[in-house]
Amino acid sequence: MEVPGAGEELLRANHIPVQMADEEAPHFWRLRETQALVEWLRAHETKLVDTGAIGRWLDLQSAGPWWSLLREAVAGYEIETGAAELPIATSSSGSPNGGARCAAGSQD
């Protein structure tokens, strides 16, 4: 009789990466790394920022899969906005801007 999860435990015990089909990635806006970026943007002295400034801030952060995901999102945002300097907006909806386009990105 096969015990559910027994194969997973064996793979993990042998340091083989495992991802279950029913596992979901955390919501982008709730990631600690995304929240750190939002806090940095909110504390930004000027109310305009471009992706160059965001990239320089990201360069000061550590490596890791969620930081890489955030860097990819900023790269996509740079393409979308043409690297323009845009206003930093905030709202109380959970994302920094309620889904509107601004330097803090957009809701996923």
C-alpha positions as CSV (number, residue, x, y, z in Angstrom):
1,M,0.0,0.0,0.0
2,E,1.4,3.4,-1.0
3,V,1.4,6.1,1.7
4,P,0.6,9.6,0.3
5,G,3.6,11.8,0.6
6,A,6.0,8.9,1.1
7,G,7.6,9.5,-2.3
8,E,7.9,13.2,-1.5
9,E,9.6,12.5,1.8
10,L,12.1,10.1,0.1
11,L,13.0,12.8,-2.6
12,R,13.4,15.5,0.0
13,A,15.5,13.2,2.2
14,N,17.9,12.8,-0.8
15,H,17.9,16.6,-1.4
16,I,15.9,16.3,-4.6
17,P,13.7,19.4,-5.1
18,V,10.0,18.6,-5.0
19,Q,7.0,20.7,-6.0
20,M,3.5,19.5,-5.4
21,A,1.0,20.3,-8.1
22,D,-1.5,21.8,-5.6
23,E,1.1,24.2,-4.1
24,E,0.4,27.8,-5.0
25,A,3.0,30.5,-5.1
26,P,2.5,33.3,-2.6
27,H,0.5,36.3,-3.7
28,F,3.0,38.8,-5.3
29,W,1.9,41.8,-3.3
30,R,2.2,39.9,0.0
31,L,5.8,38.8,-0.5
32,R,8.2,40.3,2.1
33,E,10.5,41.5,-0.7
34,T,7.6,43.3,-2.5
35,Q,6.5,44.8,0.7
36,A,10.1,46.1,1.3
37,L,10.0,47.8,-2.1
38,V,6.6,49.3,-1.4
39,E,7.9,50.6,2.0
40,W,11.0,52.1,0.3
41,L,8.8,53.8,-2.4
42,R,6.5,55.2,0.3
43,A,9.6,56.6,2.2
44,H,11.1,58.0,-1.0
45,E,11.9,61.7,-0.6
46,T,10.6,62.7,-4.0
47,K,7.2,61.6,-5.3
48,L,8.6,60.6,-8.7
49,V,10.8,57.6,-9.4
50,D,12.1,55.7,-12.4
51,T,13.1,52.1,-12.8
52,G,16.8,53.0,-12.7
53,A,16.3,54.2,-9.1
54,I,14.3,51.0,-8.3
55,G,17.0,48.9,-9.9
56,R,19.7,50.6,-7.9
57,W,17.7,49.9,-4.7
58,L,17.3,46.2,-5.8
59,D,21.0,46.0,-6.3
60,L,21.5,46.6,-2.6
61,Q,19.2,43.7,-1.7
62,S,20.3,40.1,-1.2
63,A,20.0,37.3,-3.7
64,G,17.1,34.8,-3.7
65,P,14.2,33.5,-5.7
66,W,11.7,36.2,-4.6
67,W,14.2,39.0,-5.2
68,S,14.8,37.6,-8.7
69,L,11.0,37.6,-9.3
70,L,10.8,41.2,-8.2
71,R,13.7,42.1,-10.4
72,E,12.0,40.5,-13.4
73,A,8.8,42.4,-12.6
74,V,10.7,45.7,-12.5
75,A,12.4,44.8,-15.8
76,G,8.9,44.2,-17.4
77,Y,7.7,47.4,-15.8
78,E,10.6,49.3,-17.4
79,I,9.7,48.0,-20.8
80,E,6.1,48.9,-20.3
81,T,6.8,52.4,-19.1
82,G,9.8,53.2,-21.3
83,A,11.8,53.8,-18.1
84,A,9.8,57.0,-17.6
85,E,9.9,58.8,-14.2
86,L,6.4,58.3,-12.8
87,P,4.6,59.3,-9.6
88,I,4.6,57.1,-6.6
89,A,0.9,56.5,-5.6
90,T,-0.5,54.7,-2.6
91,S,-3.9,53.4,-1.6
92,S,-5.4,51.3,1.2
93,S,-6.4,48.4,-1.2
94,G,-3.5,46.2,-0.4
95,S,-1.4,47.0,-3.4
96,P,0.5,50.3,-3.4
97,N,-1.8,51.9,-5.9
98,G,-5.0,49.9,-6.1
99,G,-4.1,48.5,-9.5
100,A,-3.4,51.8,-11.3
101,R,-0.1,52.2,-13.2
102,C,2.5,54.1,-11.2
103,A,6.1,53.7,-10.2
104,A,5.2,51.1,-7.6
105,G,3.9,48.7,-10.3
106,S,0.5,47.2,-10.9
107,Q,-1.6,44.7,-9.1
108,D,-1.0,41.2,-10.5
